[in-house]
Amino acid sequence: MKTSPQKPAPYLIRGREGAKGREGNPGEPCGKRIDKALDLKLPDMKAEYDLSKMKSRRNPYASKLKKPVTMRLSEDVLAYFKSMAEDAGVPYQSLINLYLRDCLAQHRQVQIAWPSKP
């Protein structure tokens, strides 16, 4: 059974200036404005806004941002994480960050045993 495609609602029609619209001519926008399609009354935008009276505030996400660091890793360690990251489909830096975050969550302690000198 063959069905005919439904015509999308006017607010879903998208396009760019100069392209031939569904019912228009070249040079006319083929998309319809959403406020016209939905019959909304949007407030008019001012030409300029005075931002000098606004109060500044701290970024609430600043504490969650990642900090760039430079690390020296052994080639075999880097190859290991890059291989795992490729298999998982994530960037290797993110994988290293996830591993270190897991160490943090599990309260893992590094067991360092330096070889004793004879």
C-alpha positions as CSV (number, residue, x, y, z in Angstrom):
1,M,0.0,0.0,0.0
2,K,1.5,3.3,-1.1
3,T,1.0,6.3,1.1
4,S,1.5,9.9,0.1
5,P,3.8,11.9,2.3
6,Q,2.1,14.3,4.6
7,K,2.8,18.0,4.3
8,P,4.7,19.2,7.3
9,A,3.3,21.8,9.6
10,P,4.3,25.4,8.5
11,Y,6.6,25.8,11.5
12,L,8.6,22.7,10.6
13,I,9.4,23.9,7.0
14,R,13.0,25.0,7.0
15,G,15.2,26.4,4.3
16,R,17.6,29.2,3.4
17,E,17.3,32.5,1.5
18,G,17.8,32.0,-2.2
19,A,16.7,28.3,-2.3
20,K,13.6,27.4,-4.1
21,G,10.9,26.9,-1.5
22,R,8.2,24.3,-1.5
23,E,5.8,26.7,-3.0
24,G,8.0,29.7,-3.7
25,N,10.4,31.0,-6.2
26,P,14.2,31.3,-6.1
27,G,15.1,34.3,-3.9
28,E,12.2,33.9,-1.5
29,P,12.8,32.3,1.9
30,C,11.3,28.8,1.9
31,G,11.0,28.6,5.7
32,K,8.1,30.2,7.5
33,R,8.6,32.1,10.7
34,I,7.5,30.2,13.7
35,D,5.8,33.1,15.3
36,K,3.7,33.6,12.2
37,A,3.0,29.9,11.8
38,L,1.8,29.6,15.4
39,D,0.2,33.0,15.6
40,L,2.4,34.1,18.5
41,K,2.7,37.6,19.7
42,L,6.5,38.0,20.4
43,P,7.8,41.2,22.0
44,D,9.8,43.5,19.7
45,M,13.6,43.5,20.2
46,K,15.3,46.8,21.2
47,A,18.1,48.0,18.9
48,E,20.4,48.3,22.0
49,Y,20.3,47.1,25.6
50,D,22.0,48.8,28.6
51,L,24.0,46.1,30.3
52,S,25.9,48.4,32.6
53,K,23.2,48.0,35.3
54,M,23.4,44.2,35.3
55,K,25.0,42.5,38.4
56,S,27.8,40.2,37.7
57,R,27.9,36.7,39.2
58,R,30.2,33.8,39.3
59,N,29.9,31.0,36.8
60,P,28.1,28.2,38.7
61,Y,29.8,25.5,36.6
62,A,33.3,26.9,37.1
63,S,34.1,24.3,39.8
64,K,33.2,21.5,37.5
65,L,35.4,22.6,34.6
66,K,38.4,20.5,33.6
67,K,41.8,22.0,34.0
68,P,44.3,21.4,31.2
69,V,47.6,19.8,32.4
70,T,50.7,18.6,30.8
71,M,51.8,15.0,31.7
72,R,54.7,12.8,30.6
73,L,53.4,9.3,30.0
74,S,55.3,6.2,28.9
75,E,54.7,5.2,25.3
76,D,53.3,1.9,26.3
77,V,50.8,3.5,28.8
78,L,49.7,6.0,26.2
79,A,49.3,3.2,23.6
80,Y,47.3,1.2,26.0
81,F,44.8,4.0,26.7
82,K,44.6,5.0,23.1
83,S,43.8,1.5,22.1
84,M,41.1,1.2,24.8
85,A,39.7,4.6,23.9
86,E,39.4,3.6,20.2
87,D,37.6,0.4,21.1
88,A,35.2,2.4,23.4
89,G,34.8,5.2,20.9
90,V,35.9,8.0,23.3
91,P,38.9,10.3,23.3
92,Y,41.8,8.8,25.2
93,Q,42.1,11.9,27.4
94,S,38.5,11.3,28.5
95,L,39.3,7.6,29.2
96,I,42.3,8.5,31.3
97,N,40.1,11.1,33.2
98,L,37.5,8.4,33.8
99,Y,40.1,6.0,35.1
100,L,41.5,8.5,37.5
101,R,38.0,9.5,38.6
102,D,37.3,5.9,39.4
103,C,40.5,5.7,41.4
104,L,39.3,8.7,43.3
105,A,35.8,7.3,43.9
106,Q,37.2,3.9,45.1
107,H,39.9,5.6,47.3
108,R,42.6,3.6,45.7
109,Q,46.1,4.1,47.1
110,V,49.2,3.7,45.0
111,Q,51.5,0.9,46.3
112,I,55.0,2.0,45.5
113,A,57.9,-0.3,46.3
114,W,61.2,1.2,45.4
115,P,63.9,-1.4,44.8
116,S,66.4,-1.4,47.7
117,K,70.0,-0.7,46.9
118,P,72.5,-3.5,47.5
